[in-house]
Amino acid sequence: MRKVVHHILVFNREPGGAFPASAFVQVSVTPPAPAAGDKPGGDRAQNQNQGGMMETLIATTAPGTNAMVFAPGNAIRIRAGATLMFQVHYNANGTAASDQSSVGMIFAKQEPKQEVHTSAFMNTALKLPPGADNQEVDSAIQFKEDSHITALYPHTHLRGKSWEYTLVYPDGRKQVVLSCPRYDFNWQTYYIFTKPLAVPKGTHLEAVAHYDNSTNNKWNPDPAVEVHWGQQTWEEMQYTGINYTVDEPRMTGSLQK
């Protein structure tokens, strides 16, 4: 029921609880030299080693979220015996309600050739000082295999201000691949690349988010508090969903209906 359901994440848990393999690992972003008067290290949050997820995210609904779609010949693999888990965020509205949310899947009409992987990386050590109007929090991953990024999903809460994603290639070349200068919590969007981004083994993807925890932010629940990572909307996240394919191997085995 849309009156009480804020968002739903649907995860695929492998039979036997096996963890999906990840083509990347989370790494630290080198902090900039502190400006004059800054404390050593400043207020820049350090990264947590959270490369990949325990389950595969196969569907999302949230304010402004578009459906996950894949190029012809690409598909997510859901094995026989897998379990689908719903993470549902309800908003109380003062009235008793019931909900029977469901998920819809479109199955490949022909045997897929390329498996799409859905994963995420994040910075759970974020800290937003009271009144900070442009606090920077970063995270980064390094690819262990030649891959292609097909979509990115930046996610913060009500204090989220902007996002920028940069690829740093093994030869040192840098390329900004996604910029969201005016992030809006009401439009939580999968940015699907028209042409998937080639990321050779050893490439870094750096994600930088900025937050406004000041009185200038009209959506700020409380500019007088220090904000940390949390599931609730009045807390914060620095979370990036990522869809990608690995150049090799490709899908094998017959598709079962």
LINRAFEN-V372310 format. One record per residue. N is the residue number from 0. RES is the residue in one letter. SS is DSSP state (2 for helix, 1 for strand, 0 for the rest). PSI is psi as a letter, one per 40 degrees, with the letter a starting at -180 (* if undefined). Layout:
{{N/RES/SS/PSI} {N/RES/SS/PSI}}
This chain:
{{0/M/0/h} {1/R/0/d} {2/K/0/d} {3/V/0/e} {4/V/1/h} {5/H/1/d} {6/H/1/i} {7/I/1/h} {8/L/1/h} {9/V/1/h} {10/F/1/i} {11/N/1/h} {12/R/1/h} {13/E/0/i} {14/P/2/h} {15/G/2/e} {16/G/2/e} {17/A/0/i} {18/F/0/h} {19/P/0/i} {20/A/0/i} {21/S/0/i} {22/A/0/e} {23/F/1/i} {24/V/1/i} {25/Q/1/h} {26/V/1/i} {27/S/0/i} {28/V/0/h} {29/T/0/h} {30/P/0/i} {31/P/0/i} {32/A/0/h} {33/P/0/i} {34/A/0/i} {35/A/0/h} {36/G/0/e} {37/D/0/i} {38/K/0/i} {39/P/0/h} {40/G/0/e} {41/G/0/a} {42/D/0/e} {43/R/0/h} {44/A/0/i} {45/Q/0/i} {46/N/0/i} {47/Q/0/i} {48/N/0/g} {49/Q/0/g} {50/G/0/h} {51/G/0/i} {52/M/0/i} {53/M/0/d} {54/E/0/i} {55/T/1/h} {56/L/1/h} {57/I/1/e} {58/A/1/i} {59/T/1/h} {60/T/1/h} {61/A/0/i} {62/P/0/h} {63/G/0/e} {64/T/0/h} {65/N/0/i} {66/A/0/i} {67/M/0/h} {68/V/0/i} {69/F/0/i} {70/A/0/i} {71/P/0/h} {72/G/0/e} {73/N/1/i} {74/A/1/i} {75/I/0/h} {76/R/0/h} {77/I/0/h} {78/R/0/i} {79/A/0/h} {80/G/0/e} {81/A/0/i} {82/T/1/h} {83/L/1/h} {84/M/1/h} {85/F/1/h} {86/Q/1/h} {87/V/1/h} {88/H/1/h} {89/Y/1/i} {90/N/0/h} {91/A/0/h} {92/N/0/e} {93/G/0/e} {94/T/0/h} {95/A/0/i} {96/A/0/i} {97/S/0/i} {98/D/0/h} {99/Q/0/g} {100/S/0/i} {101/S/0/i} {102/V/0/i} {103/G/0/h} {104/M/0/i} {105/I/0/h} {106/F/0/i} {107/A/0/h} {108/K/0/d} {109/Q/0/i} {110/E/0/h} {111/P/0/i} {112/K/0/d} {113/Q/1/h} {114/E/1/h} {115/V/1/h} {116/H/1/h} {117/T/1/h} {118/S/1/a} {119/A/1/i} {120/F/1/i} {121/M/1/i} {122/N/0/g} {123/T/0/e} {124/A/0/e} {125/L/0/i} {126/K/1/h} {127/L/1/h} {128/P/0/i} {129/P/0/h} {130/G/0/e} {131/A/0/h} {132/D/0/e} {133/N/0/f} {134/Q/1/h} {135/E/1/h} {136/V/1/h} {137/D/1/i} {138/S/1/i} {139/A/1/i} {140/I/1/i} {141/Q/1/h} {142/F/1/h} {143/K/0/e} {144/E/0/i} {145/D/0/h} {146/S/1/i} {147/H/1/h} {148/I/1/h} {149/T/1/d} {150/A/1/i} {151/L/1/i} {152/Y/1/g} {153/P/1/h} {154/H/1/h} {155/T/0/a} {156/H/0/a} {157/L/0/e} {158/R/0/e} {159/G/1/h} {160/K/1/d} {161/S/1/i} {162/W/1/i} {163/E/1/h} {164/Y/1/h} {165/T/1/h} {166/L/1/h} {167/V/1/h} {168/Y/0/i} {169/P/0/d} {170/D/0/e} {171/G/0/e} {172/R/0/i} {173/K/1/i} {174/Q/1/h} {175/V/1/h} {176/V/1/e} {177/L/1/h} {178/S/1/h} {179/C/1/g} {180/P/0/e} {181/R/0/g} {182/Y/0/h} {183/D/0/h} {184/F/0/d} {185/N/0/e} {186/W/0/g} {187/Q/0/h} {188/T/0/h} {189/Y/0/h} {190/Y/1/h} {191/I/1/h} {192/F/1/h} {193/T/1/d} {194/K/1/h} {195/P/1/i} {196/L/1/h} {197/A/1/h} {198/V/1/g} {199/P/0/i} {200/K/0/h} {201/G/0/e} {202/T/0/i} {203/H/1/i} {204/L/1/h} {205/E/1/h} {206/A/1/h} {207/V/1/h} {208/A/1/i} {209/H/1/i} {210/Y/1/i} {211/D/0/h} {212/N/0/f} {213/S/0/i} {214/T/0/e} {215/N/0/d} {216/N/0/h} {217/K/0/e} {218/W/0/e} {219/N/0/h} {220/P/0/d} {221/D/0/g} {222/P/0/e} {223/A/0/e} {224/V/0/i} {225/E/0/h} {226/V/1/h} {227/H/1/i} {228/W/1/h} {229/G/0/i} {230/Q/0/d} {231/Q/0/i} {232/T/0/d} {233/W/0/e} {234/E/0/a} {235/E/1/i} {236/M/0/i} {237/Q/0/g} {238/Y/1/h} {239/T/1/h} {240/G/1/i} {241/I/1/h} {242/N/1/h} {243/Y/1/i} {244/T/1/i} {245/V/1/h} {246/D/0/d} {247/E/0/i} {248/P/0/i} {249/R/0/i} {250/M/0/i} {251/T/0/i} {252/G/0/i} {253/S/0/i} {254/L/0/h} {255/Q/0/h} {256/K/0/*}}
